[in-house]
């Protein structure tokens, strides 16, 4: 245990020192320098940072808990975002960077009105404070650290006290990154931890299969495939957490929200040195997402084969597997990487929350003439307050009735669909009004709360999101028909902070990604599972892959043509 703790502290300290030296010359007393990393992030940094901000202990613990208790259907949340990253890179990003926006609600202010900007910023802040920070960052991170280090035994405290200690340790370190380093420190640490997460995360199923096969990797793999092959199926039915049909309704909208409108994610793109680097980063993150099931779901299946259904909570499957099969000499490194993943999401969301508060609420409503230095001081104080609130609230997530991952997905539905709806309406219409947008958002909040949390979810919450999206669109169009925007909206074509020439290989890379997505689903479908038994699955997979390439080419070409032809003009 001493070696584990020492190696954990060493790895964590190395990342912190590198992040410090990479950011000490940054202009952290300027708004762009602190909130947008001086608009100088490159594609590799953006891609790695986006991925690690997305992947946290919530995914490691929650997704593996889902596959332990069920099958691979929750994989949809991790691989279908490939489509959203393609849309973000080829369609959303050029518009965001041409407007030189600092926050997404700033776009709402220009497209609709100030009231809509403030409403959506407040909604995002509430979502970050009440759901993302405590439930997706602190609590699952604390559970993992607690189980791996056995905090209860180490300090001789109760399970509740051990949870509180872990939450506050993670919260204080994460807040320090966000408060003192700004976005650049967050992005640099994310890149380093991202490499470690891929290496350590891929080692978990390897060591798990070795343990399952009695020291033989092939024997462990054979047992996992032969026994309970239904665990490897990703095509969900009505009783699964993610029925397959939901991929085409609410899930596609939730993914577009997360990868195309979520401030904590797109802030890296807004801080890019140019459009080409931003597009490379987003598409690179999409490529990485296709490998997530190996890290986030397969270990849960291995845990089921090792422990059966003997665990008291599904969310304990991954921490127990790691604690038992990972070599002691590497356990400190793995915990440091896991800790880094938790910090990444936590400090990224804290930084984005401060950006939203300062630029969308404090400056417009309280002090329009405030200078950058003073605004950054306000942001640091706000970050501290939010960090304290979430550290007090995180331990209570343990009382959520459903699994952690499902709880977070349901709760983010409060703000994900309103955000993506207003963005899409804003892009594709010119006379819809701010009044219509606000009425539709309030309607959605009331209906979603009633259907999902009061009526007990009579239909899957993902379908509910899709249906309410259509209702919001209808309301916005109807109200705007009666009371339209006074003038036709046009994006400011002259204000530019960076070069907006697109990456010439973007459409081709998008086709490649979409083809891989189809292949992954075929591999984890009943056809793919049958192929493991020596049936004709490989033939069908090969044919399906060719069809995927053709489909991907059509989608890539369509998105390429949808781009504004003036976007690439840099003169």
N, C-alpha and C positions, 0 to 999 in steps of 0.2 A: 504493500500500500504506500509506503514511503517513496519508493521509486516512482510509482504512478503519479503521486502528487508532485514530486520534483520535476518530472518530465512534462507534466501538464503546465506547471508554472513557467518552465523554460520556454516551451513552444508559444505560450500565450504572450510572454514578455518579448520574444523575438518579433512577433507580428506587431506589437505595440511600438517597439523601437523603430522598426522599418517605416511604419506609418508616420511616426513623428518626424523622421529625417526627410521623408518624401513631401511633407507638408509644411515644414518650418519656414520656408521661403514664400509660401503662398500669401496672397493679400487677404487675410482673414478678417481685416477690418473694413472690407468692402462687401457690399451686398452680393454681387456676382461671385466674388471669391469665396465667401462663406457658404452661401446657399446653393451655388451652381458650379463650384470648383473652378471658378474663373473661366468657364466655358472652354475647357481644354482637355476633356476626357477623350481617350482613344477607344477604338472598337473593342479591343480585348478587355480593357478595364470595364467598359460599359456592360459587355456581355457577362463577364464573371460576376460583376457586382449585382446585376439584375437577377442572375440565377441564385446567388447566395441570399439576396434579400427575399426572394421567393421561397427558397428552401430553408426551413428552420426546423427546430425540434418538433414543432407541430406536425410536420410532414414525417420526420423520422419516427416519432412516437405514434402519431395518429394514423397515418396511412398503413404502417406495418400492423397496427392494432386492427384496422379494417380487414386486411388480408388474412390475419390470424383468425379472426372470427368468421370471415366469409370467403371471398375469392379475390380475383384481380379486377373486379369491376370498377373500383375506385381509381384505377389507372387512368380512366378518362379525364380526371381532373389534371393529370400531369402530362399527358401526351397530346391531347386535343388542343392545348394552347398553341401548338405549332401554327395552326391556321391563324390564330389571333396575332402572333408575332409577324406573320407575313403581311397581314392587313396593316398592322402598326407601322412596319418598316416602309411599305410601298405607298401607303395612302395617308395615314394619320401624320407621320413624322414630317413630311415636307410642309404641311400646313402649320404645324406647331412651330417649327423653326423659322418659317417665313414671318410669323407674327412675333418672334422673339419673346415668347411668353415665359414668365417665371413659374407660374402655377396654372393648372388647368382651369380653376375658377376665374382666372384672369381672362381666359378665352370666353367664358360665359358672360363676363361683364361686358366684353366688346360685342359679342354676338346677340345677347339678350338685353340685360340691364344690370345695374348695380345690385338690385334686390336679389336677383337670381344668383349672382356671384356670391353674395354673402350667405344665402341659404345653403348653397351646395358646399361652400367651404365649411360652414358650421356642421352640416351633415357628415362630411368626411372626418372632421375633427372628433365628433362624437363616436363615429365608428372606430377610429384609431384608438381612442381612449377607453372605450367600453368593451371592444372585442379584440382588435388586432394585437395591441400591446400586451394586455393581460393574458388572453386566451391562446393566441398564436405564438407568442414569444416567451413570456416569463414562466407561465405554468408548465408547459411541456418541457422547457429547458431545465426547470427546477426538478421535475420528475426524473428526467434522464440523469442529471448530475447526482441527484440523491441516490438513485439505485446503483449507479456505477461506483460511486465513492462510498456508499453505505454510510451516509452522514449520521444516521441514527446511532449506529454502533460507534462510529469514530468520535462523536462528541457526547455520546450517552444521553441523547435527547429523544423525545417522543416523535412519532412520524409527522405530526402537525408542526412541531417546532423545527424539524429538519426541513420541511417544505418552505417555511417562512425564511429560514436562513439561506437556503438556495436561491429563493426568489430575490432577496435583497442583495445578495452577492452579485448575481447577474445584472440586476437593475442598476446598481451603482456603477459598475464597470461600463455598461452600455451607455449610460447617461454621460459618463465622462468623455467618451468618444464623440458623442453628438454635440455636447456643449463646447468642448475645447478645440475640436478638430475640424468641424464643419463637414461638408459633403466630400471633400477630397480625402480626408482621413478615413471616412467611412468607405469610400470606393477602393482605396488602396488596401485597407485591411480585408475588405470583401474579396478582392482578387487573390490575395495570398491564402485566405481561408478556403476559397473556392477550390483551389488546386488540392489542398489537403482533404477537403470533403470528398472529392471524387476518388482520391486514392484510398482514404480510410473507408469510405462508404462501400466501395467495391470489394474491399477485403472482408467485410462482415459476411456477405453470403459465401465467400470462398471458405472462410474458417467454419462457418455454419455447416456447409456441405461436408467438409472434412469431419466435423464432429458427428454429423448424421450418418456418414458412411464408415465410421470407425477408422478414420485415418485415410480413407480413399475418396478422392474427389468424385471420381466417376461412379462409385458405389452410392455416394450420397445423392448425386444428381439422378441416378437411376431410381432410387427409392422415392425421391420427391415426385418424379414423373409417373412412376408406376402406381404408387399408393395415393389415393384421393386425387386423381387427375382433374376433377372438377374444380379444385382450388386454383388451377392455372387458367381458368376461363375468364376472359375479360368482357364477354358479351352478357350484360346483365339482364335479368328478367324482372318482372314486376315486384318481386319480393326483395330484390337486392337494393343496397343503398343508392346505386346509380344504374337504373334501368337504361338499356342501350338507347331507347328513343329520346331520353333527356339530352343526349349529346347534341341533338338537332333543334332543341327548343331553348330552354333557359341557360343551358351550359355554354353554348356558343356566345351568348350575350354576357354571361359572367366572365368568360375568358377575355372577351373584347374589352370589358371594363378593366380587368386586372392589368392586362398587358398594353392597353391603349389609352387608359384614362386615369389609372390609379397613381396619385401623385408620388407615392413612395417608390414606384417603379419608373415612371416616365421622367422623374427629376434627373436621373442619370443621362437620359437622352437630351433633355433641355440643356444639360451642361456639356454637351459634346463639342468638339472643336469644329466640326462641320457635319453636314447631312450625311455624307458618305460613311464617316466613322460611326455615326449614330445607327445607320442602317446595318452596318456590319455587326455592331454590338447586339442589336435586337435579334437578328437572324442567327447569330452565334448562340444566343441564349435559347432560341428555339431548337437548335441542334442538340444542345446539352439536355433539354427537357426529355428528349426521346430515350435517354439512358437512365432517367430517374427511376423507372420501375425496378431496375436491378438493385438500386440502393434503398428505395422506399417501400417496396411491396414484397419482393422475393424473400427477404429475411423474415417477414411475418409468416409466410407459408412454411419456411424452414422451422420456425418456432412451433407452429402447429404440429409438425411431424415429430418434434422432439418432446413437446410437453402435452400434446393432446389438448383437451379443453380444461385443463386443470388450473389455469391462472384465474385469480379472482377478478382481475380487470384486464380487458383486452389491451389497454394502453401500457401494460407492464411487459408485453411480449418482447419488444425490441430491447429495452434496457436490460432485461434478464439475459437475453441471448448474447448481447455484447459482453456483459459481465462474466458469462460462463465460457464463451468460446474464444474471445479475443485474447491473444498472448499478453501476459502481464507487462512484458517489456514495451509493448506498443499501446497499452491501454491509456497511458498518460497522453500520448500523441492523439489518439482517437478522441479522448475527452476534450482536449484543447481544440480540435477541429469542430466537434459538436458545439462547444462553448462559443467558438467563432461564428458558427452558423446562427446560433441564437442571438448573439450580439449584432450580427449583420442585419437581421430583420428588425431587431429592437432599435438600434441606433439610427437605421435608415428611416423608420417610421417616425421616430422622434424628430429627426432633422426635417422631414417633410411636414410634420405637424407644426413646427416652428415657422417654416416657410409660409404655410397657409395662413397661420394666425397673423404673422407680421405683414404680409403683402396683401391679404384679402380682407382682413378685419381691422387690425390696429392702425395701419397707415391710412386707409381710406376713411375710417370712422372716427378715429381718436386724434391722430396727429398727421395730417397730410404733408406737412413740411419737415418731418423728421429726417435727419441725416443718417447715412449708412451706419456709422459707428453706434449711434444711439439705438437704431433699429436692431442691430445685432445684439446689443445688450438686452433689449426687450425679448428677443428670441431666446437667448440663453436662460433668462428667468422663466419664460414660459415652458421651455424644455424641462427645467428642474421641477416645476409644479406638476406637469403631466407625468413625469417619471415617478414622483412620489405617489401620486394618485393610483397609478397602475401597479406599483409595488404593493400597496395596501389591498388592492382588489384582486390580484392574480390568484392567491391561494383559494379563493372562493369558487374558482372555476372547477375545482375538484367535485363540486356538488352538481355539475351538469348531468342530467339523466342519461343522455346518449353519449356515444364515443366523442372524443375531443374533436377529431377532424370533421365529423358531421355537424357538431355544434357550431364550429367556426364557419363552415360553409352556409349553414342556415342563417346565421346572424349577419354575415356580410351581405346577404340579400337585401338588407334594409337600404344600403346605399349604392350597391353595384349597378342595379338596373336603372335607377334614376340618372346616374352619371352617364352611362353609355347611351341612354335614350336621348338625353339633351345634346350629347356630342354628335350623334348620327343625324338627328333633326337639324342641328346647327350646320352640319356640312352640306346636307342635301336640300335644304330649303333656304329661302332668303327673306320671307315676310312673317315667319312665326314669331310670336311676341314673348316677352318676359313674363307677362301676366299668365299666358297660357302654360308656360313652363312651370311656374310656381303652383298653379292649380293642379296640374298633372302630378307633380312630385308629392304634394300633400295627399292627393287621392291614392297614390301608390302606397304611401306609408301606412295609411289607415287600412287599406285592403290587405296588404301583406301581413300586417300584425294580426288582423282578424282571422284570416284564412290559416296561417301557419301556426300561430301561437294561441289563439282563442278557440278555434274550431277543431284544433288537433290535426291539421294537415290532411284534409279529406283526399287530396291528390298530392303526388310528390311535389315538394317545394320547388324543385327545378322547373317542373311544368308550370307551377304557379307564377314563377318569375317570367316565363315566356308569355303566358297569357296576359299578365299585367303590363308587360312591355307593349303589347298590341293595344291595350286599353289606353296607355299613356299616349301613344302616337295618335290614336283617334281623338283624344281630348285636346291635345295640343293643336292638331289641325282644325278641329271644330271651333275652338275658342279663337284661334288666330284668324279664321275665316270671318268671324263676327267682329273681332277687334285686332286687326293685323298690326305688325310693326310699322311705324310711320314711314320709314324709308327702307329701300332694298339694302340688305347687308352685303358688304364686300370686305374680304380680308384685306388688311393693310398690306399692300404689295411693296412698299418702299422701306419699311422698317426691318432691318436685318442685323442680327448680331454675329452671324457666322455665314460661311459659304454654303449655299444650298444646292450645289451640284450633286445629283444622286450617284450612288454606287452603280457602275455600269453592269456589274455581275449580279445585282440584286434579284432580278426576275428569274434568272437561271438557278440561283441558289434556292429561291422559293420553290421552284418545281422539284428540286432535289429533296427538300425538306418534306413537302407534301407526299411525295412518293414513299419516303421512309415511314411516314405516319401510317399510311395504308398497310405497308408491310408489317409493321409492329402489331397492328390490330389483327391482321390475318394470322400471324404467328401465335397470338394469344386468343384465338377463336376456337370453337369446336373443331374446325378443320385443322388448325395448327396443333391442337392437343391430340387429334387423331394421328397426325404425322409422327408423333413420338412413339405411337404404338406400331409403326411400320405400315400404316395404311397409305392412301393416295394423297395425303395432305401436302407433301412437297410439290406435287404437280399443280394443285390448286393454288398454292401460295405463289408459285412462279407465274402462273397466269394472272393472278390477282395483282402481282407487283407490276406487270406490264400495263395492266389497266390503270393502276395507280399513277404510273408515269404519264400516261396520256391525259388522265384527269388533272394531274398536277400542272401539266403544260398548259392546259386550257385555262385553269384558274390563274396561273402566273401571267399569261398573256392578257387576260381580262383585267387584272389589277394593274398591269403595266400601262394599258391603254387608259385606265381610269385616272391615272395621275395627271395633274395639271401640266400641260406641256410647257408652261412658263416656269415651272419649279426649277428646272435645271439651268435657267439663265442666271449667270453670275455677274452680268454687267449692270 
